[in-house]
Amino acid sequence: MRSAIAADSRSAGKKTGPVKQHNRIRIAYIAGRLITGRCIATLFDCNSRTQIEIDSLPDACGLREFDLKYRDNSGLNGSTCHCQYGCEKKHSIDLTIKGNTFIGYITGSSAIFMGNVRGDSIYIFDREDSLNLQYRISGCIVDLAGTDGVCTLCWMVK
């Protein structure tokens, strides 16, 4: 218990730029999407206690394209998946998932992220900055194309 408290206090005081924050959110999104099989609309950042709308991210269109490309791989159920997501011109996210655990790299940098997904929670350790991060899936898009042809937002309440 003591180490968890120490890790949280180390994470709480660190400030990072928007590029790093967006990369962490992208990794949480992609890992959560592939492991749970859900099309995530919103994440709750448990560290900063803020709600993140995926459509408000600078590359939201790219993440939706990612959904279409990897929709058949979602809900991996113990299998291994390797994917790459090009978020910027010089850098991309290289992510390997096995079961509910994942490891990610940002190409062209020394950033390494490790984590796992348990239920609606996505846990990430940012090795470069020694940060423990937690995101919670708080809203998903449900495809109701079979009923009225419209995708709707489904909010999960805990």
C-alpha positions as a Markdown table, in Angstrom:
| # | Residue | x | y | z |
|---|---|---|---|---|
| 1 | Met | 0.0 | 0.0 | 0.0 |
| 2 | Arg | 2.8 | 2.4 | 0.8 |
| 3 | Ser | 4.3 | 2.1 | -2.7 |
| 4 | Ala | 1.0 | 2.9 | -4.3 |
| 5 | Ile | 0.7 | 6.1 | -2.3 |
| 6 | Ala | 4.3 | 7.1 | -3.1 |
| 7 | Ala | 3.7 | 6.5 | -6.8 |
| 8 | Asp | 0.5 | 8.6 | -6.7 |
| 9 | Ser | 2.2 | 11.4 | -5.0 |
| 10 | Arg | 5.1 | 11.3 | -7.5 |
| 11 | Ser | 2.5 | 11.4 | -10.4 |
| 12 | Ala | 0.4 | 14.2 | -8.9 |
| 13 | Gly | 3.2 | 16.9 | -8.8 |
| 14 | Lys | 4.5 | 16.4 | -12.4 |
| 15 | Lys | 3.4 | 18.7 | -15.2 |
| 16 | Thr | 3.7 | 17.6 | -18.8 |
| 17 | Gly | 3.0 | 19.3 | -22.2 |
| 18 | Pro | 0.0 | 18.7 | -24.3 |
| 19 | Val | 1.8 | 16.5 | -26.8 |
| 20 | Lys | 2.7 | 14.0 | -24.1 |
| 21 | Gln | -0.7 | 14.2 | -22.5 |
| 22 | His | -2.3 | 13.6 | -25.9 |
| 23 | Asn | 0.0 | 10.6 | -26.5 |
| 24 | Arg | -1.0 | 9.1 | -23.2 |
| 25 | Ile | -4.7 | 9.6 | -24.0 |
| 26 | Arg | -4.2 | 8.0 | -27.4 |
| 27 | Ile | -2.5 | 5.0 | -25.9 |
| 28 | Ala | -5.3 | 4.7 | -23.3 |
| 29 | Tyr | -7.9 | 5.0 | -26.0 |
| 30 | Ile | -6.3 | 2.4 | -28.4 |
| 31 | Ala | -5.5 | -0.1 | -25.6 |
| 32 | Gly | -9.0 | 0.3 | -24.2 |
| 33 | Arg | -10.6 | 0.0 | -27.6 |
| 34 | Leu | -8.8 | -3.1 | -28.6 |
| 35 | Ile | -8.9 | -4.9 | -25.2 |
| 36 | Thr | -12.5 | -4.1 | -24.3 |
| 37 | Gly | -13.9 | -4.1 | -27.8 |
| 38 | Arg | -15.9 | -0.9 | -27.1 |
| 39 | Cys | -15.8 | 2.3 | -29.2 |
| 40 | Ile | -14.8 | 4.8 | -26.6 |
| 41 | Ala | -16.4 | 8.3 | -26.7 |
| 42 | Thr | -15.1 | 9.6 | -23.4 |
| 43 | Leu | -12.4 | 8.8 | -20.9 |
| 44 | Phe | -12.2 | 10.1 | -17.3 |
| 45 | Asp | -8.6 | 11.0 | -16.3 |
| 46 | Cys | -8.5 | 9.8 | -12.7 |
| 47 | Asn | -5.2 | 11.7 | -12.0 |
| 48 | Ser | -6.4 | 15.1 | -13.0 |
| 49 | Arg | -10.1 | 14.4 | -12.4 |
| 50 | Thr | -11.2 | 15.6 | -15.8 |
| 51 | Gln | -13.5 | 14.2 | -18.5 |
| 52 | Ile | -11.9 | 13.8 | -22.0 |
| 53 | Glu | -14.1 | 13.7 | -25.1 |
| 54 | Ile | -12.3 | 11.8 | -27.8 |
| 55 | Asp | -13.8 | 14.0 | -30.5 |
| 56 | Ser | -12.1 | 17.0 | -28.9 |
| 57 | Leu | -8.6 | 15.6 | -29.4 |
| 58 | Pro | -6.6 | 17.2 | -32.3 |
| 59 | Asp | -6.6 | 13.9 | -34.3 |
| 60 | Ala | -10.1 | 12.6 | -33.4 |
| 61 | Cys | -10.7 | 11.8 | -37.1 |
| 62 | Gly | -7.6 | 9.6 | -37.1 |
| 63 | Leu | -8.7 | 7.7 | -34.1 |
| 64 | Arg | -12.1 | 7.1 | -35.7 |
| 65 | Glu | -10.3 | 5.8 | -38.8 |
| 66 | Phe | -8.3 | 3.5 | -36.4 |
| 67 | Asp | -11.6 | 2.2 | -35.1 |
| 68 | Leu | -12.7 | 1.2 | -38.6 |
| 69 | Lys | -9.3 | -0.4 | -39.4 |
| 70 | Tyr | -9.1 | -2.5 | -36.2 |
| 71 | Arg | -12.8 | -3.1 | -35.5 |
| 72 | Asp | -12.4 | -6.8 | -36.2 |
| 73 | Asn | -9.5 | -7.1 | -33.7 |
| 74 | Ser | -11.5 | -5.6 | -30.8 |
| 75 | Gly | -12.1 | -7.6 | -27.7 |
| 76 | Leu | -9.0 | -9.7 | -28.2 |
| 77 | Asn | -9.7 | -12.3 | -25.5 |
| 78 | Gly | -6.1 | -13.4 | -24.8 |
| 79 | Ser | -4.7 | -13.1 | -28.2 |
| 80 | Thr | -1.8 | -10.9 | -29.2 |
| 81 | Cys | -2.2 | -7.9 | -31.4 |
| 82 | His | 0.4 | -5.5 | -32.8 |
| 83 | Cys | -0.7 | -2.1 | -34.1 |
| 84 | Gln | 0.7 | 1.2 | -35.2 |
| 85 | Tyr | -1.0 | 4.5 | -35.1 |
| 86 | Gly | 0.5 | 7.5 | -36.9 |
| 87 | Cys | -0.4 | 10.5 | -34.7 |
| 88 | Glu | 2.2 | 13.0 | -35.9 |
| 89 | Lys | 4.4 | 13.4 | -39.0 |
| 90 | Lys | 7.6 | 12.3 | -37.2 |
| 91 | His | 6.2 | 10.1 | -34.5 |
| 92 | Ser | 3.8 | 7.2 | -34.2 |
| 93 | Ile | 2.5 | 4.9 | -31.5 |
| 94 | Asp | 3.7 | 1.3 | -31.7 |
| 95 | Leu | 1.5 | -0.8 | -29.4 |
| 96 | Thr | 1.7 | -4.5 | -28.6 |
| 97 | Ile | -1.2 | -6.1 | -26.7 |
| 98 | Lys | -1.3 | -9.5 | -25.2 |
| 99 | Gly | -4.5 | -10.4 | -23.2 |
| 100 | Asn | -5.3 | -7.4 | -21.1 |
| 101 | Thr | -1.7 | -6.0 | -20.9 |
| 102 | Phe | 0.1 | -3.8 | -23.4 |
| 103 | Ile | 3.4 | -2.1 | -24.0 |
| 104 | Gly | 3.7 | 1.0 | -26.3 |
| 105 | Tyr | 6.5 | 3.0 | -27.8 |
| 106 | Ile | 6.6 | 6.4 | -29.4 |
| 107 | Thr | 8.8 | 6.0 | -32.4 |
| 108 | Gly | 11.5 | 8.6 | -32.6 |
| 109 | Ser | 11.6 | 9.2 | -28.8 |
| 110 | Ser | 12.6 | 7.3 | -25.7 |
| 111 | Ala | 8.9 | 7.2 | -24.4 |
| 112 | Ile | 7.8 | 3.7 | -23.3 |
| 113 | Phe | 4.4 | 3.0 | -21.8 |
| 114 | Met | 3.3 | -0.2 | -20.1 |
| 115 | Gly | -0.1 | -1.0 | -18.7 |
| 116 | Asn | -3.2 | -3.1 | -18.5 |
| 117 | Val | -7.0 | -2.9 | -18.7 |
| 118 | Arg | -9.2 | -4.1 | -15.9 |
| 119 | Gly | -12.9 | -3.7 | -16.4 |
| 120 | Asp | -13.5 | 0.0 | -17.4 |
| 121 | Ser | -10.1 | 1.1 | -16.0 |
| 122 | Ile | -7.0 | 1.6 | -18.1 |
| 123 | Tyr | -3.7 | 1.7 | -16.1 |
| 124 | Ile | -0.6 | 3.1 | -17.7 |
| 125 | Phe | 3.0 | 3.5 | -16.4 |
| 126 | Asp | 4.9 | 6.2 | -18.3 |
| 127 | Arg | 8.5 | 5.0 | -17.9 |
| 128 | Glu | 10.1 | 8.1 | -19.3 |
| 129 | Asp | 8.5 | 10.4 | -16.7 |
| 130 | Ser | 7.9 | 7.7 | -14.0 |
| 131 | Leu | 4.2 | 8.4 | -13.9 |
| 132 | Asn | 1.4 | 6.1 | -12.9 |
| 133 | Leu | -1.8 | 7.1 | -14.8 |
| 134 | Gln | -5.3 | 5.8 | -14.6 |
| 135 | Tyr | -8.2 | 6.4 | -17.1 |
| 136 | Arg | -11.7 | 5.1 | -16.8 |
| 137 | Ile | -14.0 | 4.5 | -19.8 |
| 138 | Ser | -16.9 | 6.7 | -19.1 |
| 139 | Gly | -18.8 | 6.8 | -22.4 |
| 140 | Cys | -19.0 | 4.6 | -25.5 |
| 141 | Ile | -20.5 | 4.9 | -28.9 |
| 142 | Val | -23.0 | 2.1 | -29.6 |
| 143 | Asp | -23.8 | 1.3 | -33.2 |
| 144 | Leu | -27.5 | 1.0 | -33.5 |
| 145 | Ala | -27.5 | 0.7 | -37.2 |
| 146 | Gly | -29.8 | -2.3 | -37.0 |
| 147 | Thr | -32.5 | -0.2 | -35.5 |
| 148 | Asp | -32.6 | 3.3 | -36.9 |
| 149 | Gly | -29.3 | 3.6 | -38.7 |
| 150 | Val | -27.9 | 6.1 | -36.1 |
| 151 | Cys | -24.9 | 5.7 | -33.8 |
| 152 | Thr | -25.6 | 6.9 | -30.3 |
| 153 | Leu | -23.5 | 7.8 | -27.3 |
| 154 | Cys | -24.0 | 5.5 | -24.3 |
| 155 | Trp | -22.8 | 6.9 | -20.9 |
| 156 | Met | -21.7 | 4.5 | -18.3 |
| 157 | Val | -22.4 | 5.5 | -14.8 |
| 158 | Lys | -20.5 | 4.1 | -11.8 |
